[in-house]
């Protein structure tokens, strides 16, 4: 899909509404899942919305998209969205009119991950798989995940699901049973003895155990001599 992105008319636009958060709107026209022609006439084009990040503007996609568009030359080719960085950028233009090559574009994620010290085999498609896994781990409904990723079947979404360490730990906690409250030991009332006062003075506490917040004491009593 990245290779089909155009500069004009661009498939991505900024939508600004009074009193509401701005968002990016991507409208699919030609892609792997929507090749066009007679076979694709009944396929509904994918539309993806991504709202601005008000909590962390430095990572706001709306702001970054707007900045990129402003730093591109005014006479950029209409059929290329990604342009090569300029070797002599100015304060108003960071890119040249030359489109970024297919080879450079296809290795972008791998190159960025290597620079960031992220190990493993990474491709541009890793972004889609990572996004799907993160949405799944956050409990997002599968229908919403499909709207974001463009999958046309539930099976396609589920193939990207990856469990996290925290989910596996939570699964173990469920099978471990209810947790014991921290204050249960200190706030538990003293156990009532079933022995007489004479037996209590002669008893020997061997051990104690706790199960389901209940403390069980095991005693062994010394034999007593019958009074004459």
DOMAR-973765 format. One record per residue (C-alpha): residue number from 1; residue in three letters; chain; x, y, z. Coordinates in steps of 0.2 Angstrom, whole numbers, always signed. Layout:
REM residues N
(r NUM; ala; A; (X; Y; Z))
...
This chain:
REM residues 228
(r 1; unk; A; (+0; +0; +0))
(r 2; unk; A; (+14; +12; +4))
(r 3; unk; A; (+20; +11; -14))
(r 4; unk; A; (+3; +16; -21))
(r 5; unk; A; (+2; +32; -10))
(r 6; unk; A; (+2; +47; -20))
(r 7; unk; A; (+6; +65; -17))
(r 8; unk; A; (-9; +72; -26))
(r 9; unk; A; (-23; +68; -24))
(r 10; unk; A; (-17; +60; -8))
(r 11; unk; A; (-26; +45; +0))
(r 12; unk; A; (-22; +53; +17))
(r 13; unk; A; (-31; +69; +23))
(r 14; unk; A; (-32; +79; +39))
(r 15; unk; A; (-50; +81; +45))
(r 16; unk; A; (-52; +95; +57))
(r 17; unk; A; (-69; +98; +66))
(r 18; unk; A; (-73; +112; +78))
(r 19; unk; A; (-73; +107; +96))
(r 20; unk; A; (-67; +89; +91))
(r 21; unk; A; (-50; +81; +90))
(r 22; unk; A; (-42; +81; +72))
(r 23; unk; A; (-38; +65; +64))
(r 24; unk; A; (-30; +57; +49))
(r 25; unk; A; (-42; +49; +36))
(r 26; unk; A; (-35; +36; +24))
(r 27; unk; A; (-46; +30; +10))
(r 28; unk; A; (-40; +15; +1))
(r 29; unk; A; (-41; +15; -18))
(r 30; unk; A; (-28; +3; -25))
(r 31; unk; A; (-20; -10; -14))
(r 32; unk; A; (-16; -29; -13))
(r 33; unk; A; (-33; -32; -5))
(r 34; unk; A; (-42; -20; -17))
(r 35; unk; A; (-33; -22; -34))
(r 36; unk; A; (-48; -14; -43))
(r 37; unk; A; (-56; -20; -59))
(r 38; unk; A; (-71; -31; -61))
(r 39; unk; A; (-66; -43; -47))
(r 40; unk; A; (-65; -29; -34))
(r 41; unk; A; (-81; -19; -39))
(r 42; unk; A; (-90; -27; -24))
(r 43; unk; A; (-76; -24; -11))
(r 44; unk; A; (-79; -9; +0))
(r 45; unk; A; (-63; +2; +1))
(r 46; unk; A; (-54; +2; +18))
(r 47; unk; A; (-56; +18; +28))
(r 48; unk; A; (-45; +21; +43))
(r 49; unk; A; (-46; +35; +55))
(r 50; unk; A; (-32; +40; +67))
(r 51; unk; A; (-35; +54; +80))
(r 52; unk; A; (-22; +66; +86))
(r 53; unk; A; (-12; +62; +102))
(r 54; unk; A; (-16; +76; +114))
(r 55; unk; A; (-7; +68; +129))
(r 56; unk; A; (+10; +67; +119))
(r 57; unk; A; (+11; +79; +105))
(r 58; unk; A; (+28; +74; +100))
(r 59; unk; A; (+21; +57; +95))
(r 60; unk; A; (+6; +63; +87))
(r 61; unk; A; (+4; +56; +69))
(r 62; unk; A; (-7; +71; +64))
(r 63; unk; A; (+6; +83; +68))
(r 64; unk; A; (+20; +73; +60))
(r 65; unk; A; (+10; +71; +44))
(r 66; unk; A; (+7; +89; +43))
(r 67; unk; A; (+25; +93; +46))
(r 68; unk; A; (+30; +81; +33))
(r 69; unk; A; (+19; +89; +20))
(r 70; unk; A; (+25; +106; +24))
(r 71; unk; A; (+43; +101; +22))
(r 72; unk; A; (+41; +93; +5))
(r 73; unk; A; (+44; +104; -11))
(r 74; unk; A; (+29; +113; -18))
(r 75; unk; A; (+33; +105; -36))
(r 76; unk; A; (+34; +87; -29))
(r 77; unk; A; (+28; +74; -42))
(r 78; unk; A; (+10; +69; -39))
(r 79; unk; A; (+12; +51; -40))
(r 80; unk; A; (+25; +49; -26))
(r 81; unk; A; (+21; +52; -8))
(r 82; unk; A; (+38; +47; -1))
(r 83; unk; A; (+52; +58; -6))
(r 84; unk; A; (+71; +57; -4))
(r 85; unk; A; (+79; +67; +10))
(r 86; unk; A; (+89; +82; +4))
(r 87; unk; A; (+107; +82; +7))
(r 88; unk; A; (+106; +101; +10))
(r 89; unk; A; (+89; +104; +19))
(r 90; unk; A; (+83; +121; +23))
(r 91; unk; A; (+72; +128; +36))
(r 92; unk; A; (+57; +126; +25))
(r 93; unk; A; (+61; +111; +14))
(r 94; unk; A; (+69; +94; +19))
(r 95; unk; A; (+66; +84; +4))
(r 96; unk; A; (+70; +83; -14))
(r 97; unk; A; (+58; +80; -29))
(r 98; unk; A; (+65; +63; -32))
(r 99; unk; A; (+54; +48; -26))
(r 100; unk; A; (+61; +36; -13))
(r 101; unk; A; (+66; +20; -22))
(r 102; unk; A; (+57; +4; -19))
(r 103; unk; A; (+72; -4; -12))
(r 104; unk; A; (+74; +10; +1))
(r 105; unk; A; (+56; +10; +5))
(r 106; unk; A; (+54; -9; +8))
(r 107; unk; A; (+69; -9; +20))
(r 108; unk; A; (+64; +6; +30))
(r 109; unk; A; (+57; -3; +45))
(r 110; unk; A; (+72; -15; +46))
(r 111; unk; A; (+84; -1; +45))
(r 112; unk; A; (+76; +9; +59))
(r 113; unk; A; (+75; -6; +70))
(r 114; unk; A; (+93; -10; +68))
(r 115; unk; A; (+97; +9; +72))
(r 116; unk; A; (+87; +7; +88))
(r 117; unk; A; (+95; -9; +93))
(r 118; unk; A; (+80; -20; +90))
(r 119; unk; A; (+85; -38; +86))
(r 120; unk; A; (+76; -50; +75))
(r 121; unk; A; (+70; -51; +57))
(r 122; unk; A; (+59; -35; +54))
(r 123; unk; A; (+50; -30; +38))
(r 124; unk; A; (+38; -16; +34))
(r 125; unk; A; (+24; -29; +37))
(r 126; unk; A; (+30; -31; +55))
(r 127; unk; A; (+21; -15; +59))
(r 128; unk; A; (+4; -22; +54))
(r 129; unk; A; (+8; -38; +64))
(r 130; unk; A; (+14; -28; +79))
(r 131; unk; A; (-2; -16; +79))
(r 132; unk; A; (-13; -31; +78))
(r 133; unk; A; (-5; -40; +93))
(r 134; unk; A; (-5; -24; +103))
(r 135; unk; A; (-23; -21; +100))
(r 136; unk; A; (-27; -39; +104))
(r 137; unk; A; (-17; -39; +120))
(r 138; unk; A; (-26; -23; +125))
(r 139; unk; A; (-43; -32; +124))
(r 140; unk; A; (-49; -22; +108))
(r 141; unk; A; (-64; -31; +99))
(r 142; unk; A; (-59; -41; +84))
(r 143; unk; A; (-71; -30; +73))
(r 144; unk; A; (-62; -14; +78))
(r 145; unk; A; (-45; -23; +74))
(r 146; unk; A; (-52; -27; +57))
(r 147; unk; A; (-57; -10; +54))
(r 148; unk; A; (-39; -3; +58))
(r 149; unk; A; (-29; -17; +49))
(r 150; unk; A; (-40; -19; +34))
(r 151; unk; A; (-42; -38; +36))
(r 152; unk; A; (-58; -45; +28))
(r 153; unk; A; (-60; -60; +39))
(r 154; unk; A; (-58; -65; +58))
(r 155; unk; A; (-46; -78; +53))
(r 156; unk; A; (-34; -66; +46))
(r 157; unk; A; (-34; -56; +62))
(r 158; unk; A; (-32; -71; +73))
(r 159; unk; A; (-17; -76; +63))
(r 160; unk; A; (-8; -61; +70))
(r 161; unk; A; (-12; -63; +88))
(r 162; unk; A; (+2; -65; +100))
(r 163; unk; A; (+1; -68; +119))
(r 164; unk; A; (+12; -57; +130))
(r 165; unk; A; (+21; -62; +146))
(r 166; unk; A; (+9; -52; +157))
(r 167; unk; A; (-6; -62; +149))
(r 168; unk; A; (+3; -78; +153))
(r 169; unk; A; (+6; -73; +171))
(r 170; unk; A; (-12; -68; +173))
(r 171; unk; A; (-17; -85; +167))
(r 172; unk; A; (-6; -93; +180))
(r 173; unk; A; (-14; -82; +194))
(r 174; unk; A; (-31; -88; +189))
(r 175; unk; A; (-27; -106; +190))
(r 176; unk; A; (-17; -103; +207))
(r 177; unk; A; (-33; -98; +215))
(r 178; unk; A; (-38; -83; +225))
(r 179; unk; A; (-24; -73; +233))
(r 180; unk; A; (-22; -72; +251))
(r 181; unk; A; (-25; -54; +258))
(r 182; unk; A; (-9; -46; +265))
(r 183; unk; A; (-18; -42; +281))
(r 184; unk; A; (-26; -59; +284))
(r 185; unk; A; (-12; -65; +295))
(r 186; unk; A; (-11; -50; +306))
(r 187; unk; A; (-30; -47; +308))
(r 188; unk; A; (-35; -65; +311))
(r 189; unk; A; (-43; -68; +328))
(r 190; unk; A; (-34; -80; +340))
(r 191; unk; A; (-39; -98; +338))
(r 192; unk; A; (-50; -105; +352))
(r 193; unk; A; (-43; -120; +361))
(r 194; unk; A; (-54; -135; +363))
(r 195; unk; A; (-43; -141; +377))
(r 196; unk; A; (-45; -139; +396))
(r 197; unk; A; (-34; -127; +406))
(r 198; unk; A; (-24; -142; +412))
(r 199; unk; A; (-22; -149; +395))
(r 200; unk; A; (-17; -132; +388))
(r 201; unk; A; (-2; -132; +400))
(r 202; unk; A; (+4; -149; +394))
(r 203; unk; A; (+1; -147; +376))
(r 204; unk; A; (+15; -146; +363))
(r 205; unk; A; (+12; -136; +347))
(r 206; unk; A; (+20; -146; +333))
(r 207; unk; A; (+15; -136; +317))
(r 208; unk; A; (+2; -125; +309))
(r 209; unk; A; (-4; -123; +291))
(r 210; unk; A; (-15; -110; +282))
(r 211; unk; A; (-28; -115; +268))
(r 212; unk; A; (-40; -103; +260))
(r 213; unk; A; (-37; -90; +273))
(r 214; unk; A; (-40; -102; +287))
(r 215; unk; A; (-26; -106; +300))
(r 216; unk; A; (-26; -124; +306))
(r 217; unk; A; (-15; -128; +321))
(r 218; unk; A; (-9; -146; +325))
(r 219; unk; A; (-6; -151; +343))
(r 220; unk; A; (+1; -166; +352))
(r 221; unk; A; (-4; -167; +370))
(r 222; unk; A; (+7; -175; +383))
(r 223; unk; A; (-2; -189; +393))
(r 224; unk; A; (-8; -184; +410))
(r 225; unk; A; (-8; -194; +426))
(r 226; unk; A; (-25; -198; +434))
(r 227; unk; A; (-26; -190; +452))
(r 228; unk; A; (-26; -202; +466))
